[in-house]
Amino acid sequence: MSRWVVRAMGLLLLLSLGGIALAAGSGAALHQGTLSFYLEDAARPGLYLLDIRTGTRHRLSDQVTGAGGFAWSPDGTRLVIPAAPLVEVRQFSDEDFVTTVIAPGQLRLLSAQGRSLGSLATAAAFARNPRWSPDGRWIGFEADTESGMLDLFVLPAAGGALHNLTDTPDALEEYLTWSPDSRRIAYQAIDFRGFRMDATRFVYLVNADGTQRRRVLDNAFFPAWSPDGGRLLYFHWGEARELFLTDLAGPPVQLDDALYSAPAWSPDGARVAYVRQTGGRAGIRILGADGRVQQDVPPLFASATPPLWSPDGRWLAFGALSREGYGLYVVATDSGVLRPVLRGPGMLFPVWQPAP
């Protein structure tokens, strides 16, 4: 089965979320923040906003783009979402599929109220996982290339020339993350030269204009900039999965082990949150930047998405699968109290809206 078909199957799986019901009492005593999430519902498909204080949800758009992710502008007034490309799929035998991209994917802009603000041409197939630069001037994203790998691209948020940051036919680059000053990008790369099953994983840094690309970490995944831009968290890839902190000048410091997801800094840079795997179950851990455990949400879940901090740092949001089914949860970061916000038959991937 081709690489294209595997990705298409993953896209369909993430689209199959089904209907979602609000959890009883979900609005009581919660931060007045807004979560956004994708939902494919037979009756009401689309992109939704959820006010976790009142428990009400509002559909922004019916343009569901699947597993491509989406991002808010830093000022919370706009969204960028990938528009699904037109694809022709042909089957020549039971195990041989060929896909042809008829039109490349575009990035679509929406207002915070769901009004279309136009499209940004990417000239690349399957553009997805856009990331807005902190200064609001640029949008970075991943896209498939003719080699079948992923490259990283940047284009002006106001429209303009597209720039390929990586252009490496033997490596897959993903998980683009901007430095707080919008001048540099960290990302992870998987080197497939020789088509080895044990492909090597690295973390790279590159300037936003594509210059001075350099490998900075080996056997590393999921880089995360500290809010002051001076340090990187990363997930060590090996027999032991460990969380490390580095300033790239001295030796890295191990903070924890049994890591399961990408780590996330609190807005003030004082804490770190991530999914931690214990006995085959997933929970949420909050560490101080010094590595001391502050809160532990018990490992109640079969799986969970990486937790995301609310803009004020008071709450974490994540999607998870438990014995009760799929749901969207929030955690009070001062007490570790866990609360379900949505219930449904499919995994949810929330994103906080910055305060407009």
C-alpha positions as CSV (number, residue, x, y, z in Angstrom):
1,M,0.0,0.0,0.0
2,S,1.4,3.4,-1.0
3,R,2.5,6.1,1.5
4,W,-0.3,8.3,0.1
5,V,-3.0,5.8,0.9
6,V,-1.8,5.4,4.5
7,R,-2.0,9.1,5.0
8,A,-5.5,9.2,3.4
9,M,-6.7,6.4,5.7
10,G,-5.4,8.4,8.7
11,L,-7.3,11.5,7.5
12,L,-10.5,9.5,7.3
13,L,-10.0,8.1,10.8
14,L,-9.6,11.5,12.3
15,L,-12.6,12.8,10.5
16,S,-14.9,10.1,12.0
17,L,-15.7,12.0,15.2
18,G,-19.5,11.6,15.2
19,G,-22.0,13.6,17.3
20,I,-20.9,15.1,20.6
21,A,-23.0,15.9,23.7
22,L,-22.1,18.4,26.4
23,A,-21.2,17.0,29.7
24,A,-23.7,17.8,32.5
25,G,-22.8,20.9,34.5
26,S,-19.8,21.6,32.3
27,G,-20.0,25.3,32.7
28,A,-19.8,25.7,36.4
29,A,-16.8,27.6,37.9
30,L,-14.6,27.4,34.9
31,H,-12.3,29.9,33.3
32,Q,-14.0,32.2,30.8
33,G,-11.9,30.8,28.0
34,T,-12.8,29.6,24.6
35,L,-11.8,26.3,23.1
36,S,-12.0,25.5,19.4
37,F,-12.1,22.0,17.9
38,Y,-13.0,20.1,14.7
39,L,-16.2,18.1,14.6
40,E,-17.6,15.9,11.9
41,D,-21.2,15.4,12.8
42,A,-23.8,13.9,10.4
43,A,-26.2,16.7,11.3
44,R,-23.8,19.6,12.1
45,P,-20.3,19.1,10.7
46,G,-17.7,21.9,11.0
47,L,-15.3,23.9,13.1
48,Y,-16.7,24.8,16.5
49,L,-16.0,27.2,19.4
50,L,-16.8,26.1,22.9
51,D,-17.2,28.5,25.9
52,I,-16.2,26.3,28.8
53,R,-17.7,28.7,31.3
54,T,-21.3,28.4,29.9
55,G,-20.9,25.0,28.1
56,T,-22.3,26.5,24.9
57,R,-20.8,25.8,21.5
58,H,-21.0,27.8,18.3
59,R,-20.3,26.5,14.8
60,L,-17.8,28.8,13.0
61,S,-17.6,27.0,9.7
62,D,-18.8,23.9,7.9
63,Q,-15.6,23.6,6.0
64,V,-14.2,20.5,7.8
65,T,-10.6,19.9,6.7
66,G,-9.9,16.8,8.6
67,A,-6.6,16.0,10.2
68,G,-4.8,19.1,8.9
69,G,-5.0,21.1,12.1
70,F,-5.7,24.8,12.4
71,A,-4.2,27.8,14.2
72,W,-5.4,31.1,15.7
73,S,-3.6,34.3,14.9
74,P,-1.7,35.6,18.0
75,D,-4.4,38.3,18.5
76,G,-7.3,35.8,18.4
77,T,-9.0,37.5,15.5
78,R,-8.3,35.1,12.7
79,L,-8.0,31.4,12.0
80,V,-5.9,29.6,9.4
81,I,-7.2,26.2,8.3
82,P,-6.0,23.9,5.5
83,A,-8.4,23.4,2.6
84,A,-8.5,19.8,1.5
85,P,-7.0,19.3,-2.0
86,L,-8.9,17.6,-4.8
87,V,-7.5,14.1,-5.0
88,E,-8.2,11.3,-7.5
89,V,-7.7,7.7,-6.1
90,R,-7.5,4.7,-8.5
91,Q,-7.2,1.1,-7.5
92,F,-5.5,-1.3,-9.9
93,S,-5.5,-4.4,-7.6
94,D,-6.5,-5.4,-4.1
95,E,-3.3,-3.8,-2.7
96,D,-2.2,-1.2,-5.2
97,F,-3.5,2.3,-5.1
98,V,-2.5,5.3,-7.0
99,T,-3.4,8.9,-6.0
100,T,-3.2,11.9,-8.2
101,V,-3.4,15.4,-6.7
102,I,-5.7,17.3,-9.1
103,A,-5.3,20.7,-7.3
104,P,-2.9,21.6,-4.5
105,G,-4.1,22.4,-1.1
106,Q,-4.5,26.0,0.1
107,L,-4.6,27.7,3.5
108,R,-7.9,29.3,4.1
109,L,-8.3,32.3,6.4
110,L,-11.4,32.8,8.6
111,S,-12.4,35.6,11.0
112,A,-13.1,34.8,14.6
113,Q,-16.8,34.8,13.6
114,G,-16.3,32.3,10.8
115,R,-16.4,34.7,7.9
116,S,-14.1,33.8,5.0
117,L,-11.2,36.1,4.6
118,G,-9.8,34.4,1.5
119,S,-7.2,31.8,0.7
120,L,-3.4,31.7,0.6
121,A,-2.0,29.7,-2.3
122,T,0.6,27.2,-1.1
123,A,1.6,25.5,-4.4
124,A,2.1,22.4,-2.4
125,A,0.0,19.3,-1.9
126,F,-1.7,18.5,1.4
127,A,-0.7,21.6,3.2
128,R,-1.5,21.1,6.9
129,N,-0.6,21.9,10.5
130,P,-0.2,25.6,10.0
131,R,1.5,27.6,12.8
132,W,1.2,31.4,13.0
133,S,4.4,33.3,14.0
134,P,4.1,35.1,17.4
135,D,4.4,38.5,15.6
136,G,1.5,37.6,13.3
137,R,3.4,38.2,10.1
138,W,4.1,34.6,8.9
139,I,2.5,31.2,8.7
140,G,4.5,28.1,8.6
141,F,3.1,24.7,7.6
142,E,4.0,21.1,6.5
143,A,3.3,19.8,3.0
144,D,3.9,16.7,1.0
145,T,6.5,16.9,-1.8
146,E,7.1,15.0,-5.0
147,S,9.5,12.7,-3.1
148,G,6.6,11.6,-0.8
149,M,8.2,13.3,2.2
150,L,7.2,16.3,4.2
151,D,8.9,19.7,3.9
152,L,8.4,22.8,5.9
153,F,7.2,26.0,4.2
154,V,6.7,29.6,5.3
155,L,4.6,32.3,3.6
156,P,3.5,35.8,4.6
157,A,0.2,35.9,6.5
158,A,-0.9,38.8,4.2
159,G,-0.1,36.7,1.1
160,G,3.0,36.6,-0.9
161,A,5.9,34.3,-2.0
162,L,6.2,30.8,-0.6
163,H,9.5,29.7,0.8
164,N,10.6,26.0,1.3
165,L,12.6,25.9,4.5
166,T,13.9,22.4,4.2
167,D,13.7,20.9,0.7
168,T,15.2,17.5,1.7
169,P,14.0,14.5,-0.4
170,D,15.4,12.0,2.0
171,A,14.0,13.3,5.3
172,L,10.5,14.0,6.7
173,E,10.3,17.3,8.6
174,E,7.4,18.2,10.8
175,Y,6.3,19.7,14.1
176,L,7.3,23.3,13.2
177,T,7.5,25.6,16.3
178,W,8.3,29.3,16.2
179,S,10.7,31.0,18.6
180,P,9.0,33.7,20.7
181,D,10.7,36.5,18.7
182,S,9.5,34.9,15.4
183,R,13.1,34.9,14.1
184,R,13.8,31.2,14.3
185,I,12.0,27.9,13.9
186,A,12.7,24.6,15.6
187,Y,11.4,21.3,14.1
188,Q,11.9,17.6,14.1
189,A,13.3,15.6,11.2
190,I,13.3,11.9,10.5
191,D,16.1,10.8,8.2
192,F,15.0,8.0,5.8
193,R,18.2,7.6,3.8
194,G,18.7,4.0,3.0
195,F,15.0,3.3,3.9
196,R,16.0,2.0,7.3
197,M,13.3,1.0,9.7
198,D,15.2,2.6,12.5
199,A,15.3,6.0,10.9
200,T,17.3,8.6,12.9
201,R,15.4,11.5,14.5
202,F,16.9,14.9,15.0
203,V,15.9,18.5,16.1
204,Y,17.0,21.3,13.8
205,L,17.0,25.1,14.1
206,V,16.6,27.4,11.1
207,N,16.1,31.1,10.6
208,A,12.6,32.1,9.4
209,D,14.1,33.1,6.1
210,G,15.6,29.6,5.6
211,T,19.2,30.5,6.4
212,Q,21.6,29.0,9.0
213,R,19.8,25.6,9.2
214,R,21.6,23.4,11.7
215,R,21.1,20.2,13.6
216,V,21.2,20.8,17.3
217,L,19.9,17.6,18.9
218,D,20.2,13.9,18.1
219,N,17.7,11.2,19.0
220,A,15.2,14.0,19.8
221,F,11.5,14.8,19.1
222,F,8.9,17.4,19.9
223,P,11.0,20.6,20.5
224,A,9.2,23.3,22.5
225,W,10.6,26.9,23.0
226,S,10.6,28.4,26.4
227,P,8.6,31.7,26.5
228,D,11.8,33.6,26.9
229,G,13.3,31.9,23.9
230,G,16.4,30.8,25.7
231,R,15.7,27.1,26.2
232,L,14.2,24.1,24.4
233,L,12.3,21.2,25.9
234,Y,12.5,18.0,23.9
235,F,11.6,14.3,24.1
236,H,14.5,11.9,23.9
237,W,13.9,9.1,21.4
238,G,15.3,5.8,22.4
239,E,14.6,2.8,24.6
240,A,14.0,5.2,27.5
241,R,11.7,8.1,26.6
242,E,12.8,11.0,28.7
243,L,12.1,14.8,28.9
244,F,15.1,17.0,28.7
245,L,15.7,20.8,28.9
246,T,18.6,22.5,27.1
247,D,19.9,26.0,26.5
248,L,22.0,24.5,23.6
249,A,25.2,25.8,25.2
250,G,25.7,23.3,28.0
251,P,24.7,19.7,28.7
252,P,20.9,18.9,28.7
253,V,19.2,18.3,32.0
254,Q,16.8,15.4,32.4
255,L,13.4,16.4,33.9
256,D,11.4,13.2,33.8
257,D,10.9,9.8,32.1
258,A,8.0,7.8,30.7
259,L,7.1,10.7,28.5
260,Y,4.2,10.1,26.1
261,S,3.4,13.4,24.3
262,A,4.8,16.7,23.2
263,P,5.6,19.0,26.2
264,A,4.0,22.4,26.6
265,W,5.3,25.4,28.5
266,S,3.0,27.5,30.7
267,P,2.6,31.1,29.4
268,D,4.9,32.4,32.2
269,G,7.6,29.8,31.5
270,A,7.5,28.5,35.1
271,R,5.9,25.1,34.4
272,V,5.7,22.3,31.9
273,A,2.8,19.9,31.1
274,Y,2.7,16.7,29.1
275,V,1.0,13.3,28.9
276,R,2.9,10.7,31.0
277,Q,2.5,7.0,30.5
278,T,2.3,4.8,33.5
279,G,1.5,1.1,33.4
280,G,0.0,1.4,29.9
281,R,-2.3,4.2,31.0
282,A,-2.0,8.0,30.3
283,G,-2.2,10.8,32.8
284,I,-1.2,14.5,32.8
285,R,1.9,15.7,34.8
286,I,2.7,19.3,35.6
287,L,6.4,20.1,36.5
288,G,8.1,23.2,37.6
289,A,10.8,24.3,35.3
290,D,13.2,23.0,37.9
291,G,11.9,19.4,37.4
292,R,9.8,19.2,40.6
293,V,6.4,17.6,40.3
294,Q,3.6,20.1,41.0
295,Q,0.5,18.2,39.9
296,D,-0.3,14.7,38.7
297,V,-3.6,13.8,37.0
298,P,-3.9,10.1,37.6
299,P,-3.4,7.8,34.6
300,L,-7.1,7.2,33.8
301,F,-6.9,7.2,30.1
302,A,-6.1,4.7,27.3
303,S,-4.7,7.7,25.3
304,A,-4.6,11.4,25.4
305,T,-3.7,14.4,23.2
306,P,-0.9,16.8,24.3
307,P,-2.3,19.2,26.9
308,L,-2.6,22.9,26.0
309,W,-2.4,25.8,28.5
310,S,-5.1,28.4,28.6
311,P,-3.8,31.9,27.9
312,D,-3.9,32.8,31.6
313,G,-2.2,29.6,32.6
314,R,-5.0,28.5,34.9
315,W,-6.2,25.5,32.8
316,L,-5.0,22.7,30.6
317,A,-7.2,21.2,27.9
318,F,-6.8,17.9,26.2
319,G,-8.7,15.1,24.5
320,A,-8.7,11.6,25.8
321,L,-10.1,8.1,25.6
322,S,-11.3,6.6,28.9
323,R,-13.7,3.8,30.0
324,E,-16.5,6.3,29.6
325,G,-15.5,6.9,25.9
326,Y,-13.9,9.9,24.2
327,G,-14.0,13.3,25.7
328,L,-12.6,16.7,26.1
329,Y,-11.2,17.6,29.5
330,V,-9.8,20.6,31.4
331,V,-7.5,20.5,34.4
332,A,-7.1,23.2,37.0
333,T,-3.4,23.8,37.1
334,D,-3.3,25.0,40.7
335,S,-5.2,22.0,42.2
336,G,-4.9,19.3,39.5
337,V,-8.7,18.9,39.6
338,L,-9.9,17.2,36.4
339,R,-13.2,17.9,34.7
340,P,-14.9,16.6,31.5
341,V,-16.2,19.3,29.2
342,L,-17.5,17.3,26.3
343,R,-18.4,13.6,25.7
344,G,-18.4,11.9,22.3
345,P,-17.5,8.9,20.3
346,G,-14.3,10.3,18.7
347,M,-11.0,11.9,19.9
348,L,-11.0,15.7,20.1
349,F,-8.1,18.0,19.4
350,P,-8.7,21.3,21.2
351,V,-7.0,24.7,20.6
352,W,-7.4,27.7,22.9
353,Q,-8.4,31.0,21.3
354,P,-6.2,33.9,22.4
355,A,-8.1,36.7,23.9
356,P,-9.0,39.1,21.1
